[in-house]
Amino acid sequence: MTHTRTEIDPDVAENFSSKSVLITGCSTGIGLEAAVALAERGHRVYASMRNLDKRHQLEEEVRRRNVSLRILRIDITQPATIRQGIRQIIDETGSIYGIVNNAGLFLRGFFEDLSEDEIRELFETNLFGTMAVIREALPYMRSAGQGRIIIITSVAGYIGAPAGSAYSASRFAQEGFAESLHQELIPFGIHVTTVAPGITSTPDWTPNRYVARRATASESPYFAWFQNAQELFHQTMANSKNSPAEVAEILHRVLTARRPRLRYVLGKRARWVVRLRRYIPGELFTRVYFREVMKRITAKK
Amino acid sequence: MGFGPATSVYLAKKGFKVYGGVSSSKEEELLQTTAAAQGVEVTWIPMNLADSVSIGLAVDSIVANERRLDALVNNAGLLLRGFFEDLDEDEIQNLFNVNLFATMSATRAVLPVMREAGKGRIIVISSVAGRLGTSTGSIYSATRFAQEGFAESLYQEVLPFGIEVVLIEPGITNTPTWTVERSAGRRVRNSDSPYFKWYLESEQQFGKSLEQSRIKPVDIAQVVHRAIVARRPRLRYVVGRKARFALFLRRYLPGEAFNRIFLHEVSRRLGSIDSNE
């Protein structure tokens, strides 16, 4: 890898007051809101998405709220697109201050109903894609002696749940990765932070979009339980008061705080569950909470 | 001796019929000589951990022989040390294949027979690194954390079938496979790396921790045995005093105090190497 382009051109840096931030997965949901809200706050936002055909919703919101940002095509499973995107940011602004790793997939289904391919695909995006973006940006951040790396994870990165084994594995993995990386990069002035939103209802969420193929087959031994699990999940989502705007607010804080925290958990309910699990001694939480969850899911209707 | 042979022999001594998965003739030999020295019999079974089909076939042949399978111990695991930027993609993939995806494949293969029996134990040997990230351990911790999230979810999914999932989290243990040499990423000793000096320092610290470690493979074997025979096993067993103490502090120190005090301190110590010279 060459490091020749990592020097900051002093002219570029001076002409430019706010710092550039790359956000991945901005065609919808949390990424879209974060891109617009951070632009409103004066960050120089580069909003990336896998498929530029889906940029219209973001563009509309940009017009409506009268902000300016740049839209990039980055597929985080394709290193060439990452390199090109980050190169563009460096060329235009001289540096990259922040990356918000938001692009992520979801996968629901009991473990035996998940195919190997589905699990691999999930890891390619949530974990290996995130690593690839960070790997590409790090030389520039190190040479600048500053930077913020944010990974949007999930409350599923703290607590496992039925029908979420592979998803939780990918989110836990992000947490472990981030905690280690945080320590490796502190001496360079680079902060790593994970932001875990609770279950958040976003406008174009569709119930079956993230369901494993075999999970809805009635011959699955888990079929009835999965139906119950989905119902509970959708109820929680419908009652959720978590909003993408709240996530964007925290992102701004992480980008501007002198010493951001390593971890943020958002949403009242999520924070409560994480706190209970942490402070309840021994395995009481496991015995009570997990067993209760399964009792509900296996209850006959 | 690693955890695998130690656990196989220990369980065989306790009267279990043990099948030990091996991925090379060297491993097979080690398993056989260990078992012979202790006067027990352990059946070895070939297994390519990067190939889910091979894992499935191994499980099928056990079930064909025994008509039952009471416990699976997911012990196979590799270590990988190096600062993240010094680790290559193929090294990362290999670690995930062995530590996570092989665990998933073996688990997938045994679940039908355990569901049918209405009982079973799935044991995942993780690590204290599955609860705590450290510098030079980003990928290793990612694989171990992933196992934790996987096992915790699976625990809930299969509990109604009478199947119990157990995580065992040993602290640093001095086994021959965990020597400093074998676990380092191939680029870590490249003096062009911006992390080079820190890596050398961390290697020394790791070597010291290995020397000081009091955990023996047989300690893990005992916990595995307990998890298999207990009426209601725990979801998690932490093995090792230091590991338990660190996790206790992380859990009960308020907010991010643990992070600020301990984790930052480690980084600062490494980061000050340059200025000391």
Interface residues (C-beta under 8 A of the other chain):
Chain A: F110 F111 E112 E116 I119 R120 F123 L127 F128 M131 I134 R135 L138 P139 R142 A156 G157 I159 G160 A161 P162 A163 G164 S165 A166 S168 A169 S170 R171 F172 A173 Q174 E175 G176 F177 A178 E179 S180 L181 H182 Q183 E184 I186 P187 P221 Y222 W225 R261 L262 R263 R278 Y279 E283 T286 F290 R291 V293 M294 T298
Chain B: S52 F83 F84 E85 E89 I92 Q93 F96 L100 F101 M104 S105 T107 R108 L111 P112 R115 A129 G130 L132 G133 T134 S135 T136 G137 S138 I139 S141 A142 T143 R144 F145 A146 Q147 E148 G149 F150 A151 E152 S153 L154 Y155 Q156 E157 L159 P160 P194 Y195 W198 R234 L235 R236 R251 Y252 E256 N259 L263 H264 V266 S267 R268 L270 G271
